[in-house]
């Protein structure tokens, strides 16, 4: 599962008093005519994507250990793809 939730489920969008902005800006301001507090179910497509997505680690540096780890991920994906028919038949 991805490490970051869908944006509408982050605290910034869950309350008008999120403690990030003392006056509610930018969610309360002269340009805002409607204020929304988003809740689970308001954006079902993003929630579906989030619940079905595969999250991979972000490698921010390169060294021998990380290179080996990335190769292990690649080998695992190759193994799954090369056995996809067997996996699908096994699951059904």
Secondary structure by P-SEA (a helix, b strand, c coil): cccccccccccccccccccccccccccccccccccccccccccaaaaaaaacbbbbbbbccccaaaaaaaaaaaaaaaaaaaaaaaaaaaac
